[in-house]
Amino acid sequence: MVFENIRNLREDNDKKQQELADYLNVKQTTYSKYELGKINIPIEVLIKLADYYSVSLDYIVGRTTKKN
């Protein structure tokens, strides 16, 4: 669920994977693996993504459908 939410948020905001990778200070391939659910996303990255999109951490991790 997490990977679906971060992909949907990125696409809804017309962002490229490289833009988010740069923001998170990771390689684009690492960010791609986050979106594909191939590797676990560190909590620090989840928090940064929630802040970036101004959504709750619960939304990012799929605990709620409310963004805020």
PDB file of N, CA, C and O in Angstrom:
ATOM      1  N   MET A   1       0.821  -1.201   0.000  1.00  0.00           N
ATOM      2  CA  MET A   1       0.000   0.000   0.000  1.00  0.00           C
ATOM      3  C   MET A   1       0.859   1.257   0.000  1.00  0.00           C
ATOM      4  O   MET A   1       0.545   2.223  -0.695  1.00  0.00           O
ATOM      5  N   VAL A   2       1.940   1.252   0.772  1.00  0.00           N
ATOM      6  CA  VAL A   2       2.795   2.433   0.845  1.00  0.00           C
ATOM      7  C   VAL A   2       3.300   2.808  -0.528  1.00  0.00           C
ATOM      8  O   VAL A   2       3.262   3.976  -0.916  1.00  0.00           O
ATOM      9  N   PHE A   3       3.776   1.812  -1.267  1.00  0.00           N
ATOM     10  CA  PHE A   3       4.345   2.112  -2.578  1.00  0.00           C
ATOM     11  C   PHE A   3       3.308   2.682  -3.526  1.00  0.00           C
ATOM     12  O   PHE A   3       3.627   3.554  -4.333  1.00  0.00           O
ATOM     13  N   GLU A   4       2.071   2.207  -3.445  1.00  0.00           N
ATOM     14  CA  GLU A   4       1.003   2.751  -4.289  1.00  0.00           C
ATOM     15  C   GLU A   4       0.726   4.206  -3.934  1.00  0.00           C
ATOM     16  O   GLU A   4       0.540   5.042  -4.818  1.00  0.00           O
ATOM     17  N   ASN A   5       0.699   4.500  -2.662  1.00  0.00           N
ATOM     18  CA  ASN A   5       0.410   5.873  -2.228  1.00  0.00           C
ATOM     19  C   ASN A   5       1.498   6.851  -2.647  1.00  0.00           C
ATOM     20  O   ASN A   5       1.195   7.962  -3.085  1.00  0.00           O
ATOM     21  N   ILE A   6       2.766   6.452  -2.518  1.00  0.00           N
ATOM     22  CA  ILE A   6       3.807   7.413  -2.897  1.00  0.00           C
ATOM     23  C   ILE A   6       3.861   7.590  -4.410  1.00  0.00           C
ATOM     24  O   ILE A   6       4.175   8.678  -4.894  1.00  0.00           O
ATOM     25  N   ARG A   7       3.562   6.545  -5.152  1.00  0.00           N
ATOM     26  CA  ARG A   7       3.515   6.680  -6.616  1.00  0.00           C
ATOM     27  C   ARG A   7       2.358   7.583  -7.027  1.00  0.00           C
ATOM     28  O   ARG A   7       2.520   8.473  -7.862  1.00  0.00           O
ATOM     29  N   ASN A   8       1.184   7.346  -6.432  1.00  0.00           N
ATOM     30  CA  ASN A   8       0.013   8.166  -6.768  1.00  0.00           C
ATOM     31  C   ASN A   8       0.231   9.627  -6.403  1.00  0.00           C
ATOM     32  O   ASN A   8      -0.139  10.515  -7.170  1.00  0.00           O
ATOM     33  N   LEU A   9       0.821   9.887  -5.255  1.00  0.00           N
ATOM     34  CA  LEU A   9       1.101  11.269  -4.861  1.00  0.00           C
ATOM     35  C   LEU A   9       2.057  11.929  -5.851  1.00  0.00           C
ATOM     36  O   LEU A   9       1.856  13.076  -6.249  1.00  0.00           O
ATOM     37  N   ARG A  10       3.084  11.203  -6.241  1.00  0.00           N
ATOM     38  CA  ARG A  10       4.049  11.763  -7.197  1.00  0.00           C
ATOM     39  C   ARG A  10       3.378  12.081  -8.522  1.00  0.00           C
ATOM     40  O   ARG A  10       3.564  13.164  -9.077  1.00  0.00           O
ATOM     41  N   GLU A  11       2.600  11.134  -9.025  1.00  0.00           N
ATOM     42  CA  GLU A  11       1.941  11.343 -10.313  1.00  0.00           C
ATOM     43  C   GLU A  11       0.893  12.455 -10.234  1.00  0.00           C
ATOM     44  O   GLU A  11       0.769  13.257 -11.160  1.00  0.00           O
ATOM     45  N   ASP A  12       0.143  12.505  -9.140  1.00  0.00           N
ATOM     46  CA  ASP A  12      -0.869  13.555  -8.966  1.00  0.00           C
ATOM     47  C   ASP A  12      -0.250  14.946  -8.924  1.00  0.00           C
ATOM     48  O   ASP A  12      -0.892  15.933  -9.284  1.00  0.00           O
ATOM     49  N   ASN A  13       1.007  15.014  -8.480  1.00  0.00           N
ATOM     50  CA  ASN A  13       1.704  16.298  -8.389  1.00  0.00           C
ATOM     51  C   ASN A  13       2.641  16.540  -9.565  1.00  0.00           C
ATOM     52  O   ASN A  13       3.470  17.449  -9.530  1.00  0.00           O
ATOM     53  N   ASP A  14       2.506  15.724 -10.605  1.00  0.00           N
ATOM     54  CA  ASP A  14       3.306  15.866 -11.829  1.00  0.00           C
ATOM     55  C   ASP A  14       4.802  15.960 -11.550  1.00  0.00           C
ATOM     56  O   ASP A  14       5.500  16.805 -12.109  1.00  0.00           O
ATOM     57  N   LYS A  15       5.275  15.085 -10.683  1.00  0.00           N
ATOM     58  CA  LYS A  15       6.697  15.036 -10.353  1.00  0.00           C
ATOM     59  C   LYS A  15       7.333  13.813 -11.001  1.00  0.00           C
ATOM     60  O   LYS A  15       6.669  12.804 -11.240  1.00  0.00           O
ATOM     61  N   LYS A  16       8.604  13.918 -11.277  1.00  0.00           N
ATOM     62  CA  LYS A  16       9.389  12.803 -11.803  1.00  0.00           C
ATOM     63  C   LYS A  16      10.074  12.083 -10.646  1.00  0.00           C
ATOM     64  O   LYS A  16      10.334  12.676  -9.599  1.00  0.00           O
ATOM     65  N   GLN A  17      10.359  10.810 -10.845  1.00  0.00           N
ATOM     66  CA  GLN A  17      11.069  10.062  -9.813  1.00  0.00           C
ATOM     67  C   GLN A  17      12.382  10.739  -9.449  1.00  0.00           C
ATOM     68  O   GLN A  17      12.760  10.772  -8.278  1.00  0.00           O
ATOM     69  N   GLN A  18      13.079  11.278 -10.445  1.00  0.00           N
ATOM     70  CA  GLN A  18      14.367  11.911 -10.186  1.00  0.00           C
ATOM     71  C   GLN A  18      14.225  13.113  -9.249  1.00  0.00           C
ATOM     72  O   GLN A  18      15.094  13.354  -8.412  1.00  0.00           O
ATOM     73  N   GLU A  19      13.131  13.866  -9.389  1.00  0.00           N
ATOM     74  CA  GLU A  19      12.905  15.020  -8.511  1.00  0.00           C
ATOM     75  C   GLU A  19      12.781  14.572  -7.058  1.00  0.00           C
ATOM     76  O   GLU A  19      13.356  15.184  -6.158  1.00  0.00           O
ATOM     77  N   LEU A  20      12.028  13.505  -6.841  1.00  0.00           N
ATOM     78  CA  LEU A  20      11.858  13.007  -5.478  1.00  0.00           C
ATOM     79  C   LEU A  20      13.142  12.387  -4.966  1.00  0.00           C
ATOM     80  O   LEU A  20      13.488  12.553  -3.797  1.00  0.00           O
ATOM     81  N   ALA A  21      13.848  11.679  -5.820  1.00  0.00           N
ATOM     82  CA  ALA A  21      15.125  11.087  -5.420  1.00  0.00           C
ATOM     83  C   ALA A  21      16.092  12.180  -4.978  1.00  0.00           C
ATOM     84  O   ALA A  21      16.774  12.037  -3.964  1.00  0.00           O
ATOM     85  N   ASP A  22      16.149  13.271  -5.738  1.00  0.00           N
ATOM     86  CA  ASP A  22      17.019  14.389  -5.369  1.00  0.00           C
ATOM     87  C   ASP A  22      16.607  14.973  -4.019  1.00  0.00           C
ATOM     88  O   ASP A  22      17.459  15.251  -3.174  1.00  0.00           O
ATOM     89  N   TYR A  23      15.308  15.158  -3.819  1.00  0.00           N
ATOM     90  CA  TYR A  23      14.809  15.701  -2.554  1.00  0.00           C
ATOM     91  C   TYR A  23      15.178  14.796  -1.376  1.00  0.00           C
ATOM     92  O   TYR A  23      15.528  15.271  -0.295  1.00  0.00           O
ATOM     93  N   LEU A  24      15.091  13.486  -1.606  1.00  0.00           N
ATOM     94  CA  LEU A  24      15.360  12.519  -0.536  1.00  0.00           C
ATOM     95  C   LEU A  24      16.836  12.163  -0.409  1.00  0.00           C
ATOM     96  O   LEU A  24      17.241  11.451   0.510  1.00  0.00           O
ATOM     97  N   ASN A  25      17.632  12.672  -1.347  1.00  0.00           N
ATOM     98  CA  ASN A  25      19.061  12.384  -1.336  1.00  0.00           C
ATOM     99  C   ASN A  25      19.354  10.902  -1.555  1.00  0.00           C
ATOM    100  O   ASN A  25      20.229  10.330  -0.904  1.00  0.00           O
ATOM    101  N   VAL A  26      18.614  10.289  -2.475  1.00  0.00           N
ATOM    102  CA  VAL A  26      18.842   8.894  -2.855  1.00  0.00           C
ATOM    103  C   VAL A  26      18.949   8.822  -4.372  1.00  0.00           C
ATOM    104  O   VAL A  26      18.624   9.783  -5.070  1.00  0.00           O
ATOM    105  N   LYS A  27      19.400   7.693  -4.872  1.00  0.00           N
ATOM    106  CA  LYS A  27      19.464   7.509  -6.316  1.00  0.00           C
ATOM    107  C   LYS A  27      18.059   7.284  -6.861  1.00  0.00           C
ATOM    108  O   LYS A  27      17.167   6.825  -6.148  1.00  0.00           O
ATOM    109  N   GLN A  28      17.878   7.611  -8.128  1.00  0.00           N
ATOM    110  CA  GLN A  28      16.575   7.410  -8.775  1.00  0.00           C
ATOM    111  C   GLN A  28      16.184   5.936  -8.733  1.00  0.00           C
ATOM    112  O   GLN A  28      15.008   5.612  -8.566  1.00  0.00           O
ATOM    113  N   THR A  29      17.154   5.047  -8.883  1.00  0.00           N
ATOM    114  CA  THR A  29      16.850   3.610  -8.856  1.00  0.00           C
ATOM    115  C   THR A  29      16.347   3.179  -7.477  1.00  0.00           C
ATOM    116  O   THR A  29      15.484   2.309  -7.367  1.00  0.00           O
ATOM    117  N   THR A  30      16.890   3.789  -6.440  1.00  0.00           N
ATOM    118  CA  THR A  30      16.409   3.486  -5.082  1.00  0.00           C
ATOM    119  C   THR A  30      14.973   3.955  -4.923  1.00  0.00           C
ATOM    120  O   THR A  30      14.127   3.229  -4.400  1.00  0.00           O
ATOM    121  N   TYR A  31      14.701   5.182  -5.380  1.00  0.00           N
ATOM    122  CA  TYR A  31      13.331   5.683  -5.272  1.00  0.00           C
ATOM    123  C   TYR A  31      12.372   4.799  -6.064  1.00  0.00           C
ATOM    124  O   TYR A  31      11.263   4.521  -5.607  1.00  0.00           O
ATOM    125  N   SER A  32      12.788   4.361  -7.234  1.00  0.00           N
ATOM    126  CA  SER A  32      11.964   3.473  -8.047  1.00  0.00           C
ATOM    127  C   SER A  32      11.642   2.186  -7.286  1.00  0.00           C
ATOM    128  O   SER A  32      10.516   1.693  -7.340  1.00  0.00           O
ATOM    129  N   LYS A  33      12.620   1.655  -6.589  1.00  0.00           N
ATOM    130  CA  LYS A  33      12.400   0.437  -5.799  1.00  0.00           C
ATOM    131  C   LYS A  33      11.422   0.695  -4.655  1.00  0.00           C
ATOM    132  O   LYS A  33      10.655  -0.196  -4.290  1.00  0.00           O
ATOM    133  N   TYR A  34      11.438   1.904  -4.083  1.00  0.00           N
ATOM    134  CA  TYR A  34      10.442   2.252  -3.073  1.00  0.00           C
ATOM    135  C   TYR A  34       9.046   2.146  -3.675  1.00  0.00           C
ATOM    136  O   TYR A  34       8.154   1.532  -3.088  1.00  0.00           O
ATOM    137  N   GLU A  35       8.861   2.747  -4.850  1.00  0.00           N
ATOM    138  CA  GLU A  35       7.541   2.760  -5.491  1.00  0.00           C
ATOM    139  C   GLU A  35       7.094   1.370  -5.922  1.00  0.00           C
ATOM    140  O   GLU A  35       5.897   1.084  -5.946  1.00  0.00           O
ATOM    141  N   LEU A  36       8.028   0.519  -6.255  1.00  0.00           N
ATOM    142  CA  LEU A  36       7.692  -0.835  -6.689  1.00  0.00           C
ATOM    143  C   LEU A  36       7.518  -1.803  -5.513  1.00  0.00           C
ATOM    144  O   LEU A  36       7.107  -2.949  -5.699  1.00  0.00           O
ATOM    145  N   GLY A  37       7.834  -1.333  -4.308  1.00  0.00           N
ATOM    146  CA  GLY A  37       7.712  -2.190  -3.132  1.00  0.00           C
ATOM    147  C   GLY A  37       8.817  -3.230  -3.037  1.00  0.00           C
ATOM    148  O   GLY A  37       8.667  -4.241  -2.351  1.00  0.00           O
ATOM    149  N   LYS A  38       9.930  -2.982  -3.729  1.00  0.00           N
ATOM    150  CA  LYS A  38      11.032  -3.942  -3.733  1.00  0.00           C
ATOM    151  C   LYS A  38      11.937  -3.811  -2.523  1.00  0.00           C
ATOM    152  O   LYS A  38      12.591  -4.777  -2.131  1.00  0.00           O
ATOM    153  N   ILE A  39      11.982  -2.627  -1.926  1.00  0.00           N
ATOM    154  CA  ILE A  39      12.766  -2.424  -0.709  1.00  0.00           C
ATOM    155  C   ILE A  39      11.927  -1.644   0.295  1.00  0.00           C
ATOM    156  O   ILE A  39      11.043  -0.872  -0.077  1.00  0.00           O
ATOM    157  N   ASN A  40      12.218  -1.857   1.559  1.00  0.00           N
ATOM    158  CA  ASN A  40      11.510  -1.129   2.609  1.00  0.00           C
ATOM    159  C   ASN A  40      11.948   0.336   2.617  1.00  0.00           C
ATOM    160  O   ASN A  40      13.105   0.665   2.355  1.00  0.00           O
ATOM    161  N   ILE A  41      10.997   1.189   2.921  1.00  0.00           N
ATOM    162  CA  ILE A  41      11.265   2.620   2.965  1.00  0.00           C
ATOM    163  C   ILE A  41      11.579   3.003   4.414  1.00  0.00           C
ATOM    164  O   ILE A  41      10.758   2.778   5.303  1.00  0.00           O
ATOM    165  N   PRO A  42      12.748   3.572   4.656  1.00  0.00           N
ATOM    166  CA  PRO A  42      13.082   3.989   6.029  1.00  0.00           C
ATOM    167  C   PRO A  42      12.078   5.020   6.550  1.00  0.00           C
ATOM    168  O   PRO A  42      11.542   5.819   5.782  1.00  0.00           O
ATOM    169  N   ILE A  43      11.832   4.994   7.844  1.00  0.00           N
ATOM    170  CA  ILE A  43      10.856   5.900   8.458  1.00  0.00           C
ATOM    171  C   ILE A  43      11.216   7.358   8.192  1.00  0.00           C
ATOM    172  O   ILE A  43      10.330   8.193   8.012  1.00  0.00           O
ATOM    173  N   GLU A  44      12.499   7.665   8.166  1.00  0.00           N
ATOM    174  CA  GLU A  44      12.915   9.041   7.912  1.00  0.00           C
ATOM    175  C   GLU A  44      12.470   9.501   6.525  1.00  0.00           C
ATOM    176  O   GLU A  44      12.090  10.657   6.337  1.00  0.00           O
ATOM    177  N   VAL A  45      12.520   8.595   5.570  1.00  0.00           N
ATOM    178  CA  VAL A  45      12.087   8.905   4.203  1.00  0.00           C
ATOM    179  C   VAL A  45      10.573   9.068   4.165  1.00  0.00           C
ATOM    180  O   VAL A  45      10.065   9.970   3.500  1.00  0.00           O
ATOM    181  N   LEU A  46       9.852   8.210   4.868  1.00  0.00           N
ATOM    182  CA  LEU A  46       8.395   8.329   4.916  1.00  0.00           C
ATOM    183  C   LEU A  46       7.985   9.678   5.504  1.00  0.00           C
ATOM    184  O   LEU A  46       7.056  10.315   5.007  1.00  0.00           O
ATOM    185  N   ILE A  47       8.654  10.105   6.534  1.00  0.00           N
ATOM    186  CA  ILE A  47       8.358  11.396   7.165  1.00  0.00           C
ATOM    187  C   ILE A  47       8.640  12.537   6.186  1.00  0.00           C
ATOM    188  O   ILE A  47       7.841  13.466   6.065  1.00  0.00           O
ATOM    189  N   LYS A  48       9.774  12.467   5.490  1.00  0.00           N
ATOM    190  CA  LYS A  48      10.106  13.513   4.516  1.00  0.00           C
ATOM    191  C   LYS A  48       9.067  13.560   3.394  1.00  0.00           C
ATOM    192  O   LYS A  48       8.696  14.643   2.943  1.00  0.00           O
ATOM    193  N   LEU A  49       8.600  12.404   2.946  1.00  0.00           N
ATOM    194  CA  LEU A  49       7.582  12.372   1.893  1.00  0.00           C
ATOM    195  C   LEU A  49       6.262  12.963   2.393  1.00  0.00           C
ATOM    196  O   LEU A  49       5.604  13.708   1.667  1.00  0.00           O
ATOM    197  N   ALA A  50       5.875  12.637   3.616  1.00  0.00           N
ATOM    198  CA  ALA A  50       4.645  13.195   4.188  1.00  0.00           C
ATOM    199  C   ALA A  50       4.758  14.721   4.272  1.00  0.00           C
ATOM    200  O   ALA A  50       3.809  15.433   3.942  1.00  0.00           O
ATOM    201  N   ASP A  51       5.900  15.215   4.705  1.00  0.00           N
ATOM    202  CA  ASP A  51       6.121  16.661   4.775  1.00  0.00           C
ATOM    203  C   ASP A  51       6.105  17.283   3.380  1.00  0.00           C
ATOM    204  O   ASP A  51       5.503  18.338   3.179  1.00  0.00           O
ATOM    205  N   TYR A  52       6.751  16.649   2.434  1.00  0.00           N
ATOM    206  CA  TYR A  52       6.847  17.165   1.069  1.00  0.00           C
ATOM    207  C   TYR A  52       5.461  17.353   0.453  1.00  0.00           C
ATOM    208  O   TYR A  52       5.183  18.373  -0.178  1.00  0.00           O
ATOM    209  N   TYR A  53       4.603  16.358   0.645  1.00  0.00           N
ATOM    210  CA  TYR A  53       3.271  16.405   0.049  1.00  0.00           C
ATOM    211  C   TYR A  53       2.218  17.014   0.978  1.00  0.00           C
ATOM    212  O   TYR A  53       1.054  17.138   0.597  1.00  0.00           O
ATOM    213  N   SER A  54       2.614  17.388   2.174  1.00  0.00           N
ATOM    214  CA  SER A  54       1.687  17.935   3.184  1.00  0.00           C
ATOM    215  C   SER A  54       0.519  16.986   3.442  1.00  0.00           C
ATOM    216  O   SER A  54      -0.647  17.381   3.439  1.00  0.00           O
ATOM    217  N   VAL A  55       0.871  15.733   3.662  1.00  0.00           N
ATOM    218  CA  VAL A  55      -0.124  14.720   4.018  1.00  0.00           C
ATOM    219  C   VAL A  55       0.327  14.065   5.315  1.00  0.00           C
ATOM    220  O   VAL A  55       1.467  14.233   5.748  1.00  0.00           O
ATOM    221  N   SER A  56      -0.577  13.321   5.924  1.00  0.00           N
ATOM    222  CA  SER A  56      -0.226  12.654   7.173  1.00  0.00           C
ATOM    223  C   SER A  56       0.604  11.405   6.893  1.00  0.00           C
ATOM    224  O   SER A  56       0.530  10.813   5.817  1.00  0.00           O
ATOM    225  N   LEU A  57       1.384  11.030   7.876  1.00  0.00           N
ATOM    226  CA  LEU A  57       2.148   9.791   7.782  1.00  0.00           C
ATOM    227  C   LEU A  57       1.196   8.599   7.698  1.00  0.00           C
ATOM    228  O   LEU A  57       1.487   7.613   7.020  1.00  0.00           O
ATOM    229  N   ASP A  58       0.071   8.690   8.383  1.00  0.00           N
ATOM    230  CA  ASP A  58      -0.933   7.621   8.302  1.00  0.00           C
ATOM    231  C   ASP A  58      -1.431   7.436   6.880  1.00  0.00           C
ATOM    232  O   ASP A  58      -1.682   6.305   6.463  1.00  0.00           O
ATOM    233  N   TYR A  59      -1.577   8.505   6.134  1.00  0.00           N
ATOM    234  CA  TYR A  59      -1.991   8.396   4.734  1.00  0.00           C
ATOM    235  C   TYR A  59      -0.899   7.718   3.908  1.00  0.00           C
ATOM    236  O   TYR A  59      -1.180   6.827   3.106  1.00  0.00           O
ATOM    237  N   ILE A  60       0.325   8.140   4.107  1.00  0.00           N
ATOM    238  CA  ILE A  60       1.443   7.558   3.359  1.00  0.00           C
ATOM    239  C   ILE A  60       1.491   6.043   3.552  1.00  0.00           C
ATOM    240  O   ILE A  60       1.680   5.300   2.589  1.00  0.00           O
ATOM    241  N   VAL A  61       1.323   5.587   4.787  1.00  0.00           N
ATOM    242  CA  VAL A  61       1.453   4.155   5.065  1.00  0.00           C
ATOM    243  C   VAL A  61       0.148   3.388   4.920  1.00  0.00           C
ATOM    244  O   VAL A  61       0.103   2.186   5.183  1.00  0.00           O
ATOM    245  N   GLY A  62      -0.910   4.068   4.506  1.00  0.00           N
ATOM    246  CA  GLY A  62      -2.161   3.384   4.218  1.00  0.00           C
ATOM    247  C   GLY A  62      -3.065   3.111   5.405  1.00  0.00           C
ATOM    248  O   GLY A  62      -3.953   2.263   5.321  1.00  0.00           O
ATOM    249  N   ARG A  63      -2.855   3.814   6.509  1.00  0.00           N
ATOM    250  CA  ARG A  63      -3.698   3.623   7.697  1.00  0.00           C
ATOM    251  C   ARG A  63      -4.981   4.421   7.611  1.00  0.00           C
ATOM    252  O   ARG A  63      -5.921   4.177   8.368  1.00  0.00           O
ATOM    253  N   THR A  64      -5.028   5.387   6.679  1.00  0.00           N
ATOM    254  CA  THR A  64      -6.223   6.186   6.476  1.00  0.00           C
ATOM    255  C   THR A  64      -6.276   6.626   5.018  1.00  0.00           C
ATOM    256  O   THR A  64      -5.258   6.651   4.326  1.00  0.00           O
ATOM    257  N   THR A  65      -7.470   6.969   4.565  1.00  0.00           N
ATOM    258  CA  THR A  65      -7.614   7.481   3.210  1.00  0.00           C
ATOM    259  C   THR A  65      -7.661   9.003   3.200  1.00  0.00           C
ATOM    260  O   THR A  65      -7.680   9.625   2.137  1.00  0.00           O
ATOM    261  N   LYS A  66      -7.680   9.606   4.404  1.00  0.00           N
ATOM    262  CA  LYS A  66      -7.655  11.068   4.521  1.00  0.00           C
ATOM    263  C   LYS A  66      -6.212  11.544   4.402  1.00  0.00           C
ATOM    264  O   LYS A  66      -5.325  11.051   5.098  1.00  0.00           O
ATOM    265  N   LYS A  67      -5.990  12.504   3.516  1.00  0.00           N
ATOM    266  CA  LYS A  67      -4.625  12.974   3.300  1.00  0.00           C
ATOM    267  C   LYS A  67      -4.090  13.783   4.465  1.00  0.00           C
ATOM    268  O   LYS A  67      -2.885  13.767   4.719  1.00  0.00           O
ATOM    269  N   ASN A  68      -4.958  14.495   5.184  1.00  0.00           N
ATOM    270  CA  ASN A  68      -4.504  15.335   6.304  1.00  0.00           C
ATOM    271  C   ASN A  68      -5.112  14.882   7.607  1.00  0.00           C
ATOM    272  O   ASN A  68      -4.842  15.473   8.653  1.00  0.00           O
TER     273      ASN A  68
END
